[in-house]
Amino acid sequence: MIAAPGLGADGWVGRLSMALRTRPSPTKIVAWLRAELAVNRERWMLWSPVAFGLGAAGYLELRFEPSWMLLSAMFGVLAVAARVADRRSSRGGVSVVLILCVLSSAGLLAGKLRNGLVSAPVLAGERTVMTVDGFVVDVASPGVGGPRLLIAPVQMGGLAPAATPKRVRVTIDDLGGIAPGAAIRFRAMLGPPPQPAAPGAYDFARDAWFGGVGGVGFSIGRLAPINLQTPPARLSVTMAVNAFRWRLARRILSDMGPESGGVAVAMVTGHEAWITPEQTEAMRASGLAHILSISGLHMAIVGGFVFAAARLAIAAWPWFALRVPGKKIAAVAGLAAVAVYLLISGAPPPALRAAITFAVAFGAILFDRQAISLHGLAVAALLILLAQPESAGAPGFQMSFAATAALVALAEAWPRPVREIAVPWPIRVVQAASGWLAISIGASLVAGLATGPFAMQHFNRVAMWGLPANLIVSPLSSFVIMPFLAIGAALEGVGWGRPFLAVAGWGIEGMLAVARGFASAAGAQQLVASAPAFTLVMAFLGLMLLCLWRGRLRWLGAPLALSVALWPRPPLPDVWIAPDGSTAAVRRGAEAVLLRPDARRFGAELWARRRGLEIGAAEGFDCVRYACAPTTAAPASVALSWGRKPLTGADLAALCGRAEVVVLRGAGPMVTPAACGRRVVLTEADFAAGGAAELYRRPDGWWIVWAQPLRGNRAWSQ
């Protein structure tokens, strides 16, 4: 008798029965888990910034302001429970879990404390025109409307001093001769920081709250210099530093020219005022945009370059090298370089976080510890979160921490090749080149995978050619652009920086050429709709499990790390309405059709990108001066009136006769027309209470999701 294929003792049925007979018993599974925990028992400290950061991020996402009593009681109960468990089990699994819970509650407390420390007045209500007297603190990164100034107001319209914001951010037509430290008077249309552009979208007002910015808007007319009383000492120092940075930026731009000089200024001083939109888009589409913002990469190159140069200089003087700790002196030089670079860059949050990280690394060298390690990264992350708990909710911190953790974990796991005693130099060159290439590919791939979930969720873009673009640009950035920019900027004060800046300019031109080449390649960028918010937490925990855990259990982190990429997207809304009702967009398949293509386009594009939609042609609506009504070809039956004056009953009845949803930026008539009885009519009162809205067409009618209820009742959402 011949057995059917696969059914014999050696077939898959036999193998399955053998596996079932030899499956591990519960006792073996428990023993294996205990062994995994034992290996990782001394690594619990690595999870402390993760727990603290989750607590701080959780504070930001609460829809109510927790009381001090509630948070203190939670912290106290968990601390006592952790202490009792630690005494009984000598830091067993339960004890470690409770300690991490204590750290999470400490993150909540830190967020609460930070919220109180940064509390400052914020403008309320609609934007209004007011006259502002104040000092120019800095030139901020340009927005969609053009250059922007950060102003410390002394007097604003008729506001009392107690109601005057600490800082306001104003868009202007032209920088002209404006520089930090100037006292100016101007008229501006000012209002509170913007709400989220869509329900669940990034909250710009929260960023402004923790940055001390209590008003935003745009100037009207010219900015006139005036005389004001001497500002407080702290503000004077800040403006003096920013004035020095601005003068340095102008000198670099003058020496290098506008094409490469604008990029160089952004990489040295953080001022992005001279980067063209075309350069920004090319860098973004090629996956190189991270090079434009001062962060860990720039700090690593500058600090590492100075550290290596100092060690080389000491080693070149044998008498001196034998009598001093060269590595520690080089570490002090690296610390000084990082501090100076932080000062010149204006200490933006990403640069400050990177500086703390590298200060810990160089400090480890001074105390004879390993400079680059997961323990050092954990200490740096904790210091950052203690100083700025709101960083836990910032995409920049999330991406930099995940990338750094992945790279350090890769460095720990990277095999150390055996060095041969005597090898011909051609073979050594080939080995060194192949080793450098393997490390570069591995580092770029790992960093890209670690930051991928955050890029998808926050920015909804994936640069398909990011890996090869970064591999090509990395040597330029590390060995040409940043070192020569650092030397050139340092020598600008004595007039010797131009030759070094010229070399850096050649490197920048090469980088821009690479960016343009990859940006124009087929499929350079892919839109990715945002996944549900909880998937980002799952992906982050999965990445941390892969990086921090030792043992086979770490591979459980792989499917978690893919949560953002693989999780099914929620149903797409059919209509989006701006926070003030001034514009709207409707979905047509995979496209977003804007009813007012030139109004609040930034918010509309942000919403479309978050939902994975491309901006389509504005078709299907009849638009007159202040209103749009749908035609039979419209994707959704929506009418929009963006005039501020209340509509008459006849005008509103006409819109209701053509659309199921009628959006009024202003108020409606005192008496609702009969034609609107079975229509959804949204007015300024609805937007004042709910903010931006998304509408879903269902068989039983329209379902509306508002942005404001998702923000809750917080200091930055009033």
Secondary structure, DSSP 8 states (H G I E B T S, - for coil): ----TT-STTSHHHHHHHHHHT---HHHHHHHHHHHHHHHGGGGGGGHHHHHHHHHHHHHH-SS---HHHHHHHHHHHHHHHHHHHHHHSS-HHHHHHHHHHHHHHHHHHHHHHHHHT------SS-EEEEEEEEEEEEEEEETTEEEEEEEEEEETT--GGGS-SEEEEE-S--TT--TT-EEEEEEEEES----SSTTS--HHHHHHHTTEEEEEEEEEEEEE-------HHHHHHHHHHHHHHHHHHHHHHHH-HHHHHHHHHHHT---TT--HHHHHHHHHTT-GGGTS-SHHHHHHHHHHHHHHHHHHHHTSHHHHTTS-HHHHHHHHHHHHHHHHHHHTT--HHHHHHHHHHHHHHHHHHTTS-SS-HHHHHHHHHHHHHH-GGGGG-HHHHHHHHHHHHHHHHHHHS------SS--HHHHHHHHHHHHHHHHHHHHHHHHHHHHHHIIIII-EEETTHHHHHHHHHHHIIIIIHHHHHHHHHHGGGT--HHHHHHHHHHHHHHHHHHHHHHTSTT-EEE-----THHHHHHHHHHHHHHH--SGGGGGHHHHHTHHHHS------SEEE-TTSS-EEEEETTEEEESSTTSSHHHHHHHHHHTT-EE----SEEE-SSEEEE-TT-SS-EEEE--SS---HHHHHHHHTT-SEEEESS---SS--GGGTTSEEE-HHHHHHH-SEEEEEETTEEEEEESHHHH-S-GGG-
